[in-house]
Each structure stands twice: as structure tokens, then as C-alpha cells.
């Protein structure tokens, strides 16, 4: 199937669509992922269940995605299927011109004939992927949730804490400046 035909599978004709709730099911397969040249996602299977609610002033698109995408393991470079199950909402407001306002908010004109959800679906799938892509066969217990928020935030700092200085008995005095730096300071001050 040509890429134009595949792209058209993700079009929704909103111009003639009556106000109310409308349901769609869109396939997520290798042809879908081949529409995008980013290289992050190239293969996968699944479906996107779309709930579109149209009113006079806006459109709300709720996408429920289930399936699996093929990822490359960061350790072994082996391909493996990674399960995907997510739900995201896209708000579309009517306005004077077509433009994105935020990640989940678009503005379109009242004359817009159709919307295409392919880019939106690709982006929400890509955003749901883990930072570390580890094949399940190579996953260790310490790999799980390394970036878990519940464990707190680690802050790296190059400054030495005053308590640590007091314990170690060292003091940071301006009198003990390296003579080379002192010469440079003198040059700057002139």
C-alpha cells in the first residue's frame, strides 16, 4: 500500500461530522511505523481505539493504544517486543488559524476538513517508551525503576557542604589562592 493510502487511514473527516461522540479503530502495524523516518520505532503491532467528542467549540480525542513495538536492547542490540498500553487525550480548539498551542492542544479553523491522527499516535507511543531499553532476558533486579520518583531526587553539586568542611577540618580561605590564579586576577582588575 502506498504511503498516501496508509496516511489516509488515520484521517477523520470532521467537517461533516455531527456533534457528539464517535468511535474509531485504527491499526498500528509496520506500514504505520514506516510513515515516520525518525528511526525510533520501525516495527510494531496493535490498535488505537479513538473516542472523538465533537462540540461547537472544540474536539476532544481520547486515544487508547494497545499492542507491542519492536525495540533494540541497549545492552545486547537484540530486537525484542515491548508491550504498549496507554491512554492519552488531545484537545482541538477552533480558532482563526491552524497551529499547535501545547503538546496536547491544537488550534484549527472552522473550515478544516479533516484531522490526521498518525503523528499524534506515533508521538504518544514514542513518549511512552522507557529511557533504558533492556531485553527481558538481560534485565536484572537493579535495572527496574532506577529512575523511580518515589525513591527521591538525586542532586549533583560541585560545591562542598559547610558541614562536610567542618567535619573534615578544612576551611576554604581566600588567602590560600594558587599564585597563578592571583596573577590572573590582578590582570583582570587592571
Buried (B, 14 or more C-beta within 10 A) or exposed (E): EEEEEBBEBBBBEBEEEEEEEBEBEBBBBEBBBEBBEEEEBBBBBBBBBBBBEBEEEBBBBBBBBBBBBBBEBEBEEEEBBBEBEEEBEBBBEBBEEEEEEEEBEBBBEEEBEBBEBBEBBBBBBEEBBEEEEBBEEEEEEEEEEEEEEEEEEEEEEEEEEEEEEEEEEEEEEEEEEEEEEEEEEEEEEE
